[in-house]
Amino acid sequence: MSGKYYFKVHKHPSEVVIAICDEEILGQTFKGEKMKITVNEGFYGGDLVTEEFVRINIGSFTILNIVGNRIIDLAIAEGIIDAENVIQIGDVKHAQAVRA
């Protein structure tokens, strides 16, 4: 799972949206049978951070949007998301989580 990740926080009046992606997929588009996702730099392209940083900060969200095979595996290992809530879009995994 080691590697770097782009980590971006979007603050809204009542929400903290965290967007994280694997470093190597920023700017790429993935197409599945019925879905398509572009790992847009404006949404995901925050700070380039380490796995340790992600482990410490991944839980501080009200909405989490993550894309990339490594970050998904890390989020599952940290208990942030369940494997059954992950979708596959082409060659990449994607998940979202919401906290009340």
C-alpha positions in Angstrom: 0.0 0.0 0.0 2.9 2.3 0.3 3.2 5.3 -2.0 2.0 8.8 -2.1 -1.5 10.2 -2.4 -3.1 13.5 -3.3 -5.2 14.7 -0.4 -7.5 17.7 -0.7 -10.0 19.1 1.8 -13.0 21.0 0.6 -14.7 22.9 3.4 -18.4 23.8 3.2 -20.5 25.5 5.9 -21.7 22.2 7.4 -19.4 19.6 5.6 -15.8 18.6 5.4 -15.3 16.8 2.1 -12.0 15.0 1.8 -10.9 13.8 -1.7 -8.0 11.4 -1.9 -6.4 9.6 -4.9 -3.4 7.5 -5.6 -0.6 9.8 -6.9 -0.2 8.1 -10.3 -3.8 8.4 -11.4 -4.4 12.1 -11.0 -5.7 13.5 -14.3 -6.6 10.1 -15.7 -10.0 9.0 -16.9 -11.3 5.4 -16.3 -14.3 3.9 -18.1 -16.3 0.9 -17.0 -19.3 -0.7 -18.6 -21.8 1.8 -17.2 -19.6 4.4 -15.5 -16.8 6.8 -16.1 -14.6 8.7 -13.7 -12.1 11.4 -14.3 -9.7 12.0 -11.4 -9.9 15.7 -11.8 -7.0 17.8 -10.5 -9.4 20.5 -9.3 -11.1 18.1 -7.0 -8.4 15.6 -6.0 -5.2 17.6 -6.7 -4.4 18.8 -3.2 -1.2 18.1 -1.2 1.0 15.2 -2.1 1.1 13.2 1.2 2.5 10.0 2.7 0.6 7.0 3.8 1.3 8.0 7.4 -0.4 11.4 6.8 -3.4 9.7 5.3 -3.7 7.2 8.2 -3.7 10.1 10.7 -6.1 12.4 8.8 -8.5 10.1 6.8 -11.1 10.0 9.6 -11.7 13.8 9.8 -14.5 14.0 7.2 -18.2 14.3 6.9 -18.0 13.2 3.2 -15.1 11.1 1.9 -14.4 10.6 -1.9 -11.5 8.3 -2.7 -10.3 6.8 -5.9 -7.3 4.5 -6.6 -6.6 0.9 -5.8 -4.0 1.7 -3.1 -6.0 4.3 -1.2 -9.1 2.0 -1.3 -7.0 -0.8 0.3 -5.7 1.6 2.9 -9.2 2.9 3.8 -10.4 -0.7 4.1 -7.5 -1.6 6.4 -8.2 1.5 8.5 -11.9 0.5 8.9 -13.1 3.7 7.1 -15.0 1.9 4.4 -16.2 -1.7 3.9 -15.0 -3.7 0.9 -18.6 -4.3 -0.2 -19.1 -0.6 -0.7 -16.3 -0.3 -3.2 -17.1 0.0 -6.9 -14.8 -0.8 -9.8 -14.7 1.6 -12.8 -12.5 0.1 -15.4 -9.1 -0.6 -13.8 -9.7 1.6 -10.7 -11.5 1.3 -7.4 -13.7 4.1 -6.1 -15.7 4.6 -2.9 -17.5 7.3 -1.0 -18.4 7.5 2.7 -20.7 9.9 4.6 -20.8 10.6 8.3 -23.8 12.2 10.1 
